[in-house]
Amino acid sequence: MPAVTIRKLSVKTHQGLKRRAKKNGHSTEAEIRLILDDAAKPQAAPLSTKVGFGTALQQIFQKHGVSLPDIQRDKSPGQPAVFE
């Protein structure tokens, strides 16, 4: 398995990694491996791709096999409230 040496790591960063590892029940080395593994994973979608809340919610439902009815949004302008 490949090995990597990181030089000039600040004491503050090393202490933070040790605290994080202890909190998660890992050795410092194992915690660093998890961080690097997560950072190296391919991204599902580019960060610039933005969807609305409804679209995001629908994608979650579809991911779990739940189908929703196709509802068309009413795009007519809203009417101001009348309080008389």
A tleap script that builds the chain and sets N, CA, C and O, in Angstrom:
source leaprc.protein.ff14SB
mol = sequence {
  NMET PRO ALA VAL THR ILE ARG LYS LEU SER
  VAL LYS THR HIE GLN GLY LEU LYS ARG ARG
  ALA LYS LYS ASN GLY HIE SER THR GLU ALA
  GLU ILE ARG LEU ILE LEU ASP ASP ALA ALA
  LYS PRO GLN ALA ALA PRO LEU SER THR LYS
  VAL GLY PHE GLY THR ALA LEU GLN GLN ILE
  PHE GLN LYS HIE GLY VAL SER LEU PRO ASP
  ILE GLN ARG ASP LYS SER PRO GLY GLN PRO
  ALA VAL PHE CGLU
}
set mol.1.N position { 0.839 -1.175 0.000 }
set mol.1.CA position { 0.000 0.000 0.000 }
set mol.1.C position { 0.886 1.242 0.000 }
set mol.1.O position { 1.896 1.269 0.704 }
set mol.2.N position { 0.534 2.266 -0.770 }
set mol.2.CA position { 1.335 3.480 -0.807 }
set mol.2.C position { 1.326 4.199 0.544 }
set mol.2.O position { 0.371 4.082 1.313 }
set mol.3.N position { 2.380 4.931 0.818 }
set mol.3.CA position { 2.480 5.721 2.041 }
set mol.3.C position { 2.796 7.156 1.666 }
set mol.3.O position { 3.454 7.410 0.657 }
set mol.4.N position { 2.331 8.089 2.470 }
set mol.4.CA position { 2.551 9.506 2.242 }
set mol.4.C position { 3.093 10.119 3.525 }
set mol.4.O position { 2.597 9.824 4.613 }
set mol.5.N position { 4.102 10.964 3.406 }
set mol.5.CA position { 4.632 11.702 4.542 }
set mol.5.C position { 4.261 13.165 4.359 }
set mol.5.O position { 4.481 13.738 3.291 }
set mol.6.N position { 3.704 13.763 5.391 }
set mol.6.CA position { 3.316 15.171 5.323 }
set mol.6.C position { 4.267 15.944 6.228 }
set mol.6.O position { 4.302 15.738 7.441 }
set mol.7.N position { 5.022 16.820 5.624 }
set mol.7.CA position { 5.978 17.631 6.375 }
set mol.7.C position { 5.392 19.009 6.661 }
set mol.7.O position { 4.471 19.463 5.982 }
set mol.8.N position { 5.936 19.653 7.662 }
set mol.8.CA position { 5.591 21.035 8.032 }
set mol.8.C position { 4.116 21.189 8.399 }
set mol.8.O position { 3.500 22.211 8.099 }
set mol.9.N position { 3.558 20.175 9.046 }
set mol.9.CA position { 2.194 20.243 9.554 }
set mol.9.C position { 2.231 21.042 10.848 }
set mol.9.O position { 3.046 20.756 11.725 }
set mol.10.N position { 1.378 22.021 10.979 }
set mol.10.CA position { 1.413 22.853 12.190 }
set mol.10.C position { 0.983 22.029 13.407 }
set mol.10.O position { 0.226 21.064 13.300 }
set mol.11.N position { 1.489 22.444 14.550 }
set mol.11.CA position { 1.144 21.770 15.810 }
set mol.11.C position { -0.360 21.872 16.047 }
set mol.11.O position { -0.992 20.917 16.498 }
set mol.12.N position { -0.919 23.025 15.742 }
set mol.12.CA position { -2.366 23.245 15.922 }
set mol.12.C position { -3.179 22.258 15.073 }
set mol.12.O position { -4.150 21.673 15.552 }
set mol.13.N position { -2.775 22.080 13.817 }
set mol.13.CA position { -3.467 21.142 12.935 }
set mol.13.C position { -3.322 19.718 13.439 }
set mol.13.O position { -4.298 18.967 13.451 }
set mol.14.N position { -2.128 19.334 13.853 }
set mol.14.CA position { -1.901 17.974 14.359 }
set mol.14.C position { -2.730 17.716 15.608 }
set mol.14.O position { -3.317 16.643 15.750 }
set mol.15.N position { -2.785 18.683 16.511 }
set mol.15.CA position { -3.595 18.520 17.722 }
set mol.15.C position { -5.080 18.408 17.372 }
set mol.15.O position { -5.812 17.622 17.973 }
set mol.16.N position { -5.513 19.205 16.394 }
set mol.16.CA position { -6.909 19.129 15.964 }
set mol.16.C position { -7.248 17.771 15.375 }
set mol.16.O position { -8.324 17.233 15.633 }
set mol.17.N position { -6.337 17.212 14.584 }
set mol.17.CA position { -6.544 15.872 14.016 }
set mol.17.C position { -6.603 14.822 15.118 }
set mol.17.O position { -7.413 13.897 15.059 }
set mol.18.N position { -5.745 14.966 16.120 }
set mol.18.CA position { -5.742 14.011 17.234 }
set mol.18.C position { -7.052 14.081 18.017 }
set mol.18.O position { -7.612 13.051 18.391 }
set mol.19.N position { -7.539 15.305 18.265 }
set mol.19.CA position { -8.820 15.464 18.979 }
set mol.19.C position { -9.967 14.849 18.173 }
set mol.19.O position { -10.817 14.142 18.716 }
set mol.20.N position { -9.974 15.131 16.878 }
set mol.20.CA position { -11.031 14.594 16.011 }
set mol.20.C position { -11.001 13.067 15.993 }
set mol.20.O position { -12.047 12.421 16.047 }
set mol.21.N position { -9.807 12.498 15.918 }
set mol.21.CA position { -9.667 11.046 15.911 }
set mol.21.C position { -10.171 10.446 17.221 }
set mol.21.O position { -10.872 9.434 17.218 }
set mol.22.N position { -9.817 11.067 18.323 }
set mol.22.CA position { -10.252 10.559 19.628 }
set mol.22.C position { -11.772 10.625 19.748 }
set mol.22.O position { -12.408 9.692 20.238 }
set mol.23.N position { -12.349 11.745 19.294 }
set mol.23.CA position { -13.806 11.920 19.339 }
set mol.23.C position { -14.514 10.837 18.525 }
set mol.23.O position { -15.576 10.353 18.918 }
set mol.24.N position { -13.919 10.458 17.384 }
set mol.24.CA position { -14.528 9.458 16.504 }
set mol.24.C position { -14.082 8.035 16.808 }
set mol.24.O position { -14.498 7.100 16.125 }
set mol.25.N position { -13.239 7.858 17.829 }
set mol.25.CA position { -12.812 6.516 18.217 }
set mol.25.C position { -11.811 5.883 17.263 }
set mol.25.O position { -11.769 4.660 17.129 }
set mol.26.N position { -11.000 6.709 16.598 }
set mol.26.CA position { -10.001 6.204 15.654 }
set mol.26.C position { -8.612 6.621 16.105 }
set mol.26.O position { -8.453 7.507 16.945 }
set mol.27.N position { -7.619 5.972 15.537 }
set mol.27.CA position { -6.263 6.467 15.697 }
set mol.27.C position { -6.130 7.704 14.812 }
set mol.27.O position { -6.928 7.916 13.900 }
set mol.28.N position { -5.109 8.521 15.094 }
set mol.28.CA position { -4.896 9.706 14.264 }
set mol.28.C position { -4.652 9.308 12.819 }
set mol.28.O position { -5.171 9.943 11.901 }
set mol.29.N position { -3.872 8.270 12.614 }
set mol.29.CA position { -3.581 7.801 11.255 }
set mol.29.C position { -4.846 7.355 10.536 }
set mol.29.O position { -5.049 7.688 9.368 }
set mol.30.N position { -5.701 6.599 11.233 }
set mol.30.CA position { -6.950 6.136 10.622 }
set mol.30.C position { -7.859 7.317 10.287 }
set mol.30.O position { -8.514 7.319 9.245 }
set mol.31.N position { -7.900 8.318 11.162 }
set mol.31.CA position { -8.734 9.495 10.921 }
set mol.31.C position { -8.250 10.256 9.685 }
set mol.31.O position { -9.057 10.695 8.866 }
set mol.32.N position { -6.947 10.406 9.558 }
set mol.32.CA position { -6.391 11.087 8.389 }
set mol.32.C position { -6.708 10.306 7.120 }
set mol.32.O position { -7.027 10.899 6.088 }
set mol.33.N position { -6.622 8.974 7.191 }
set mol.33.CA position { -6.976 8.144 6.026 }
set mol.33.C position { -8.421 8.377 5.619 }
set mol.33.O position { -8.720 8.513 4.432 }
set mol.34.N position { -9.333 8.425 6.612 }
set mol.34.CA position { -10.759 8.652 6.312 }
set mol.34.C position { -10.972 10.022 5.665 }
set mol.34.O position { -11.746 10.151 4.716 }
set mol.35.N position { -10.292 11.031 6.174 }
set mol.35.CA position { -10.414 12.382 5.622 }
set mol.35.C position { -9.934 12.397 4.171 }
set mol.35.O position { -10.595 12.956 3.296 }
set mol.36.N position { -8.785 11.783 3.926 }
set mol.36.CA position { -8.238 11.756 2.567 }
set mol.36.C position { -9.108 10.928 1.623 }
set mol.36.O position { -9.313 11.313 0.472 }
set mol.37.N position { -9.621 9.788 2.103 }
set mol.37.CA position { -10.514 8.974 1.279 }
set mol.37.C position { -11.748 9.774 0.872 }
set mol.37.O position { -12.169 9.733 -0.284 }
set mol.38.N position { -12.325 10.502 1.829 }
set mol.38.CA position { -13.516 11.291 1.550 }
set mol.38.C position { -13.204 12.414 0.565 }
set mol.38.O position { -13.997 12.691 -0.335 }
set mol.39.N position { -12.053 13.060 0.732 }
set mol.39.CA position { -11.673 14.164 -0.155 }
set mol.39.C position { -11.390 13.681 -1.576 }
set mol.39.O position { -11.565 14.437 -2.531 }
set mol.40.N position { -10.955 12.433 -1.724 }
set mol.40.CA position { -10.582 11.919 -3.041 }
set mol.40.C position { -11.754 11.304 -3.796 }
set mol.40.O position { -11.605 10.952 -4.966 }
set mol.41.N position { -12.916 11.166 -3.160 }
set mol.41.CA position { -14.087 10.603 -3.840 }
set mol.41.C position { -14.542 11.535 -4.952 }
set mol.41.O position { -14.520 12.755 -4.787 }
set mol.42.N position { -14.957 10.968 -6.091 }
set mol.42.CA position { -15.496 11.828 -7.148 }
set mol.42.C position { -16.794 12.487 -6.685 }
set mol.42.O position { -17.596 11.886 -5.969 }
set mol.43.N position { -16.978 13.715 -7.104 }
set mol.43.CA position { -18.190 14.442 -6.732 }
set mol.43.C position { -19.364 13.942 -7.566 }
set mol.43.O position { -19.205 13.646 -8.751 }
set mol.44.N position { -20.536 13.849 -6.955 }
set mol.44.CA position { -21.735 13.392 -7.647 }
set mol.44.C position { -22.165 14.395 -8.719 }
set mol.44.O position { -22.568 14.001 -9.813 }
set mol.45.N position { -22.081 15.671 -8.411 }
set mol.45.CA position { -22.477 16.716 -9.357 }
set mol.45.C position { -21.585 17.923 -9.115 }
set mol.45.O position { -21.140 18.144 -7.989 }
set mol.46.N position { -21.320 18.698 -10.142 }
set mol.46.CA position { -20.519 19.901 -9.936 }
set mol.46.C position { -21.187 20.835 -8.938 }
set mol.46.O position { -22.415 20.889 -8.857 }
set mol.47.N position { -20.385 21.568 -8.182 }
set mol.47.CA position { -20.925 22.471 -7.179 }
set mol.47.C position { -21.742 23.593 -7.790 }
set mol.47.O position { -22.586 24.178 -7.110 }
set mol.48.N position { -21.510 23.907 -9.058 }
set mol.48.CA position { -22.236 25.002 -9.689 }
set mol.48.C position { -23.662 24.598 -10.076 }
set mol.48.O position { -24.472 25.458 -10.423 }
set mol.49.N position { -23.976 23.300 -10.021 }
set mol.49.CA position { -25.317 22.845 -10.365 }
set mol.49.C position { -26.250 23.116 -9.194 }
set mol.49.O position { -26.112 22.520 -8.126 }
set mol.50.N position { -27.196 24.016 -9.403 }
set mol.50.CA position { -28.132 24.359 -8.331 }
set mol.50.C position { -29.532 23.981 -8.775 }
set mol.50.O position { -29.921 24.229 -9.916 }
set mol.51.N position { -30.282 23.380 -7.870 }
set mol.51.CA position { -31.672 23.039 -8.147 }
set mol.51.C position { -32.520 23.632 -7.034 }
set mol.51.O position { -32.033 23.893 -5.934 }
set mol.52.N position { -33.776 23.838 -7.332 }
set mol.52.CA position { -34.693 24.362 -6.333 }
set mol.52.C position { -35.024 23.316 -5.282 }
set mol.52.O position { -34.712 22.135 -5.439 }
set mol.53.N position { -35.654 23.761 -4.219 }
set mol.53.CA position { -36.001 22.881 -3.114 }
set mol.53.C position { -36.910 21.741 -3.566 }
set mol.53.O position { -36.695 20.587 -3.197 }
set mol.54.N position { -37.920 22.064 -4.361 }
set mol.54.CA position { -38.858 21.039 -4.824 }
set mol.54.C position { -38.181 19.984 -5.684 }
set mol.54.O position { -38.465 18.793 -5.558 }
set mol.55.N position { -37.280 20.431 -6.563 }
set mol.55.CA position { -36.552 19.496 -7.420 }
set mol.55.C position { -35.656 18.601 -6.578 }
set mol.55.O position { -35.584 17.394 -6.809 }
set mol.56.N position { -34.968 19.195 -5.595 }
set mol.56.CA position { -34.097 18.402 -4.717 }
set mol.56.C position { -34.913 17.374 -3.940 }
set mol.56.O position { -34.491 16.228 -3.793 }
set mol.57.N position { -36.066 17.776 -3.448 }
set mol.57.CA position { -36.931 16.863 -2.702 }
set mol.57.C position { -37.421 15.731 -3.596 }
set mol.57.O position { -37.454 14.574 -3.177 }
set mol.58.N position { -37.798 16.061 -4.817 }
set mol.58.CA position { -38.255 15.050 -5.761 }
set mol.58.C position { -37.133 14.064 -6.079 }
set mol.58.O position { -37.387 12.866 -6.198 }
set mol.59.N position { -35.899 14.546 -6.219 }
set mol.59.CA position { -34.767 13.659 -6.485 }
set mol.59.C position { -34.539 12.687 -5.337 }
set mol.59.O position { -34.195 11.526 -5.561 }
set mol.60.N position { -34.729 13.159 -4.110 }
set mol.60.CA position { -34.583 12.276 -2.945 }
set mol.60.C position { -35.640 11.187 -2.987 }
set mol.60.O position { -35.333 10.015 -2.771 }
set mol.61.N position { -36.887 11.565 -3.265 }
set mol.61.CA position { -37.962 10.574 -3.341 }
set mol.61.C position { -37.681 9.552 -4.447 }
set mol.61.O position { -37.834 8.349 -4.238 }
set mol.62.N position { -37.273 10.032 -5.613 }
set mol.62.CA position { -37.001 9.132 -6.739 }
set mol.62.C position { -35.856 8.181 -6.421 }
set mol.62.O position { -35.887 7.013 -6.809 }
set mol.63.N position { -34.853 8.677 -5.718 }
set mol.63.CA position { -33.712 7.847 -5.341 }
set mol.63.C position { -34.162 6.649 -4.493 }
set mol.63.O position { -33.552 5.581 -4.540 }
set mol.64.N position { -35.229 6.840 -3.723 }
set mol.64.CA position { -35.741 5.781 -2.856 }
set mol.64.C position { -36.940 5.057 -3.456 }
set mol.64.O position { -37.630 4.307 -2.765 }
set mol.65.N position { -37.187 5.284 -4.751 }
set mol.65.CA position { -38.233 4.543 -5.451 }
set mol.65.C position { -39.644 5.035 -5.216 }
set mol.65.O position { -40.599 4.314 -5.507 }
set mol.66.N position { -39.805 6.239 -4.697 }
set mol.66.CA position { -41.144 6.784 -4.450 }
set mol.66.C position { -41.506 7.679 -5.628 }
set mol.66.O position { -40.779 8.619 -5.951 }
set mol.67.N position { -42.643 7.380 -6.270 }
set mol.67.CA position { -43.063 8.217 -7.396 }
set mol.67.C position { -44.083 9.238 -6.904 }
set mol.67.O position { -44.943 8.935 -6.076 }
set mol.68.N position { -43.968 10.430 -7.424 }
set mol.68.CA position { -44.869 11.512 -7.047 }
set mol.68.C position { -45.710 11.892 -8.256 }
set mol.68.O position { -45.269 11.724 -9.393 }
set mol.69.N position { -46.910 12.400 -8.027 }
set mol.69.CA position { -47.725 12.835 -9.165 }
set mol.69.C position { -47.070 14.028 -9.850 }
set mol.69.O position { -46.395 14.830 -9.205 }
set mol.70.N position { -47.271 14.139 -11.142 }
set mol.70.CA position { -46.719 15.253 -11.902 }
set mol.70.C position { -47.652 16.445 -11.737 }
set mol.70.O position { -48.753 16.466 -12.289 }
set mol.71.N position { -47.209 17.422 -10.985 }
set mol.71.CA position { -48.030 18.604 -10.712 }
set mol.71.C position { -47.411 19.796 -11.428 }
set mol.71.O position { -46.220 20.070 -11.277 }
set mol.72.N position { -48.213 20.493 -12.197 }
set mol.72.CA position { -47.737 21.676 -12.907 }
set mol.72.C position { -47.891 22.897 -12.006 }
set mol.72.O position { -48.936 23.106 -11.389 }
set mol.73.N position { -46.854 23.682 -11.946 }
set mol.73.CA position { -46.848 24.873 -11.119 }
set mol.73.C position { -47.689 25.970 -11.766 }
set mol.73.O position { -47.617 26.181 -12.976 }
set mol.74.N position { -48.483 26.664 -10.959 }
set mol.74.CA position { -49.258 27.814 -11.435 }
set mol.74.C position { -48.312 29.010 -11.478 }
set mol.74.O position { -47.870 29.496 -10.437 }
set mol.75.N position { -48.007 29.476 -12.674 }
set mol.75.CA position { -47.037 30.551 -12.836 }
set mol.75.C position { -47.688 31.930 -12.972 }
set mol.75.O position { -47.010 32.909 -13.284 }
set mol.76.N position { -48.987 32.007 -12.741 }
set mol.76.CA position { -49.651 33.312 -12.833 }
set mol.76.C position { -49.246 34.149 -11.612 }
set mol.76.O position { -49.015 33.598 -10.535 }
set mol.77.N position { -49.158 35.467 -11.774 }
set mol.77.CA position { -48.738 36.305 -10.654 }
set mol.77.C position { -49.747 36.258 -9.515 }
set mol.77.O position { -50.954 36.143 -9.728 }
set mol.78.N position { -49.223 36.349 -8.315 }
set mol.78.CA position { -50.090 36.344 -7.141 }
set mol.78.C position { -50.862 37.646 -7.014 }
set mol.78.O position { -50.478 38.661 -7.593 }
set mol.79.N position { -51.936 37.616 -6.267 }
set mol.79.CA position { -52.762 38.805 -6.063 }
set mol.79.C position { -52.481 39.361 -4.670 }
set mol.79.O position { -52.329 38.594 -3.719 }
set mol.80.N position { -52.410 40.679 -4.538 }
set mol.80.CA position { -52.160 41.260 -3.209 }
set mol.80.C position { -53.352 41.004 -2.286 }
set mol.80.O position { -54.498 40.912 -2.724 }
set mol.81.N position { -53.042 40.894 -1.008 }
set mol.81.CA position { -54.099 40.665 -0.014 }
set mol.81.C position { -54.916 41.941 0.150 }
set mol.81.O position { -54.384 43.048 0.072 }
set mol.82.N position { -56.211 41.771 0.376 }
set mol.82.CA position { -57.110 42.913 0.609 }
set mol.82.C position { -57.642 42.758 2.029 }
set mol.82.O position { -58.194 41.713 2.373 }
set mol.83.N position { -57.481 43.792 2.861 }
set mol.83.CA position { -57.900 43.721 4.251 }
set mol.83.C position { -59.043 44.683 4.558 }
set mol.83.O position { -59.016 45.342 5.597 }
set mol.84.N position { -60.029 44.782 3.701 }
set mol.84.CA position { -61.158 45.682 3.939 }
set mol.84.C position { -62.422 44.912 4.139 }
set mol.84.O position { -63.479 45.505 4.352 }
savepdb mol mol.pdb
quit
